[in-house]
Amino acid sequence: MVSRKHLGLDRKETLEMIKSAITICKDAIDIEKQKGNKNSVSIVGFVGPYGAHLNNGCEYAGGFYADDMTIKELADWHRPKVEALIEGGCDYLLFGTIPSPKEAEAIIEVLKEHPGFKAILSFSAQNEKTISHGEKLSEVAKRCWELAADQILAIGINCQHPRFSVPLLSSVKEANPDIPLFVKPNTTEIFNTTTKE
C-alpha cells in the first residue's frame, strides 16, 4: 500500500484516515451552516483506478494491467476504499480515470454490494472515440448503464484533452440519450508519464 510506504500506516489505519477525511468535510459543512450558509453540499468520495497506485501513468496509457487481472481481483482491490468511504458517510462516489471495461465491471460489482448507493463512472480517454484501453466509450457506457442504471448518476470522462470532450460525450448520447453525462477535462497541456510533469 502507498500509505504504508509514504505514511507508515497499516491497512486499518489507512481506512480510518479515509473515514476521518469525510468527518472533516462534515465538520466544515456544519461550521458553514452555523454561519448561516444555506447552500446544499454533498460529499463525493473519489476512487481512482488500480493503475494509479502503480504510479506510472498506465491508467492513461491503456490500463493494460487489467488484462492480467480478473474482475474479482480488481473488485477486491477497490472494495476496502469503497467501503471506507461509504461507512465514513460520503453521499456519492466518483470512480475516476477508469481505463478499461473490465475495471468498470469490477467497480460495478462492488457498487452493487451497496444497493441504493449512487456513483459516477468516469473514464480516461485516448482520443475522440475510445477510452484508454481502446474500446469505444459509447459501447462501454451502454454496457455499464445496462448493468447498473439504478445506481449510476452519470457516465463520462476525466483527465482527457478538452478537444475529446464533445465528440466522446456526443457518442454516448447517440448510443443512449438516457445516460446522464459527466466531464472534467485537463488543460491543453500533455502529461509526460516518464517525467511525471
URLIN-V101451 format. One record per residue. N is the residue number from 1. SS is DSSP state (H for helix, E for strand, L for the rest). D_LAST is the distance of its C-alpha to the last C-alpha in Angstrom with 1 decimal. Layout:
n:N ss:SS d_last:D_LAST
n:N ss:SS d_last:D_LAST
This chain:
n:1 ss:L d_last:23.2
n:2 ss:H d_last:20.0
n:3 ss:H d_last:22.2
n:4 ss:H d_last:24.5
n:5 ss:H d_last:22.0
n:6 ss:H d_last:20.2
n:7 ss:H d_last:23.1
n:8 ss:L d_last:26.1
n:9 ss:L d_last:27.3
n:10 ss:L d_last:29.4
n:11 ss:H d_last:29.5
n:12 ss:H d_last:32.1
n:13 ss:H d_last:30.4
n:14 ss:H d_last:27.1
n:15 ss:H d_last:29.1
n:16 ss:H d_last:31.0
n:17 ss:H d_last:27.8
n:18 ss:H d_last:26.8
n:19 ss:H d_last:30.3
n:20 ss:H d_last:30.3
n:21 ss:H d_last:27.3
n:22 ss:H d_last:29.5
n:23 ss:H d_last:32.4
n:24 ss:H d_last:30.4
n:25 ss:H d_last:29.7
n:26 ss:H d_last:33.4
n:27 ss:H d_last:34.4
n:28 ss:H d_last:32.4
n:29 ss:H d_last:33.9
n:30 ss:H d_last:37.4
n:31 ss:H d_last:36.9
n:32 ss:H d_last:36.1
n:33 ss:H d_last:39.1
n:34 ss:H d_last:41.3
n:35 ss:L d_last:40.3
n:36 ss:L d_last:41.6
n:37 ss:L d_last:38.4
n:38 ss:L d_last:39.6
n:39 ss:L d_last:36.4
n:40 ss:L d_last:35.9
n:41 ss:L d_last:32.7
n:42 ss:L d_last:31.5
n:43 ss:L d_last:29.3
n:44 ss:E d_last:26.9
n:45 ss:E d_last:25.6
n:46 ss:E d_last:22.3
n:47 ss:E d_last:22.2
n:48 ss:L d_last:19.1
n:49 ss:L d_last:19.5
n:50 ss:H d_last:20.5
n:51 ss:H d_last:17.4
n:52 ss:H d_last:15.2
n:53 ss:H d_last:17.1
n:54 ss:H d_last:16.4
n:55 ss:L d_last:12.7
n:56 ss:L d_last:11.8
n:57 ss:L d_last:10.9
n:58 ss:L d_last:14.5
n:59 ss:L d_last:15.5
n:60 ss:L d_last:13.7
n:61 ss:L d_last:15.0
n:62 ss:L d_last:18.6
n:63 ss:L d_last:19.2
n:64 ss:H d_last:21.8
n:65 ss:H d_last:22.3
n:66 ss:H d_last:24.8
n:67 ss:H d_last:26.9
n:68 ss:H d_last:27.9
n:69 ss:L d_last:28.5
n:70 ss:L d_last:31.4
n:71 ss:H d_last:31.4
n:72 ss:H d_last:33.1
n:73 ss:H d_last:30.4
n:74 ss:H d_last:27.7
n:75 ss:H d_last:30.0
n:76 ss:H d_last:30.8
n:77 ss:H d_last:27.2
n:78 ss:H d_last:26.7
n:79 ss:H d_last:30.2
n:80 ss:H d_last:29.9
n:81 ss:H d_last:27.1
n:82 ss:H d_last:28.9
n:83 ss:H d_last:32.2
n:84 ss:H d_last:30.8
n:85 ss:H d_last:29.4
n:86 ss:H d_last:32.7
n:87 ss:H d_last:34.9
n:88 ss:H d_last:33.0
n:89 ss:L d_last:34.1
n:90 ss:L d_last:31.2
n:91 ss:L d_last:32.7
n:92 ss:E d_last:30.5
n:93 ss:E d_last:27.6
n:94 ss:E d_last:24.5
n:95 ss:E d_last:23.3
n:96 ss:E d_last:19.8
n:97 ss:E d_last:17.6
n:98 ss:E d_last:20.6
n:99 ss:L d_last:20.0
n:100 ss:L d_last:23.7
n:101 ss:H d_last:27.3
n:102 ss:H d_last:28.2
n:103 ss:H d_last:25.8
n:104 ss:H d_last:27.1
n:105 ss:H d_last:30.6
n:106 ss:H d_last:29.9
n:107 ss:H d_last:28.6
n:108 ss:H d_last:31.7
n:109 ss:H d_last:33.9
n:110 ss:H d_last:32.7
n:111 ss:H d_last:33.0
n:112 ss:H d_last:36.5
n:113 ss:L d_last:37.4
n:114 ss:L d_last:37.3
n:115 ss:L d_last:39.5
n:116 ss:L d_last:39.2
n:117 ss:L d_last:35.7
n:118 ss:L d_last:33.4
n:119 ss:E d_last:29.8
n:120 ss:E d_last:27.3
n:121 ss:E d_last:25.7
n:122 ss:E d_last:22.4
n:123 ss:E d_last:20.9
n:124 ss:L d_last:17.7
n:125 ss:E d_last:18.6
n:126 ss:L d_last:18.0
n:127 ss:L d_last:20.3
n:128 ss:L d_last:23.2
n:129 ss:L d_last:25.3
n:130 ss:E d_last:23.8
n:131 ss:E d_last:21.8
n:132 ss:L d_last:19.2
n:133 ss:L d_last:22.1
n:134 ss:L d_last:24.0
n:135 ss:L d_last:26.7
n:136 ss:E d_last:27.7
n:137 ss:H d_last:26.6
n:138 ss:H d_last:30.1
n:139 ss:H d_last:31.8
n:140 ss:H d_last:29.5
n:141 ss:H d_last:30.1
n:142 ss:H d_last:33.8
n:143 ss:H d_last:34.0
n:144 ss:H d_last:32.3
n:145 ss:H d_last:34.6
n:146 ss:H d_last:37.6
n:147 ss:H d_last:36.7
n:148 ss:H d_last:36.1
n:149 ss:H d_last:36.8
n:150 ss:H d_last:38.6
n:151 ss:H d_last:35.5
n:152 ss:E d_last:32.7
n:153 ss:E d_last:32.0
n:154 ss:E d_last:29.7
n:155 ss:E d_last:27.6
n:156 ss:E d_last:24.6
n:157 ss:E d_last:20.9
n:158 ss:E d_last:17.6
n:159 ss:L d_last:14.0
n:160 ss:L d_last:15.2
n:161 ss:L d_last:15.3
n:162 ss:H d_last:18.1
n:163 ss:H d_last:20.4
n:164 ss:H d_last:20.8
n:165 ss:H d_last:22.2
n:166 ss:H d_last:25.7
n:167 ss:H d_last:26.6
n:168 ss:H d_last:25.4
n:169 ss:H d_last:27.2
n:170 ss:H d_last:30.2
n:171 ss:H d_last:30.5
n:172 ss:H d_last:30.8
n:173 ss:H d_last:33.4
n:174 ss:H d_last:35.3
n:175 ss:H d_last:35.4
n:176 ss:L d_last:36.5
n:177 ss:L d_last:37.0
n:178 ss:L d_last:37.5
n:179 ss:L d_last:34.0
n:180 ss:L d_last:32.3
n:181 ss:E d_last:28.8
n:182 ss:E d_last:25.5
n:183 ss:E d_last:22.3
n:184 ss:E d_last:19.1
n:185 ss:L d_last:16.8
n:186 ss:L d_last:13.3
n:187 ss:L d_last:13.1
n:188 ss:L d_last:13.3
n:189 ss:L d_last:9.7
n:190 ss:L d_last:8.5
n:191 ss:L d_last:5.8
n:192 ss:L d_last:5.5
n:193 ss:L d_last:7.4
n:194 ss:L d_last:8.1
n:195 ss:L d_last:5.4
n:196 ss:L d_last:3.8
n:197 ss:L d_last:0.0
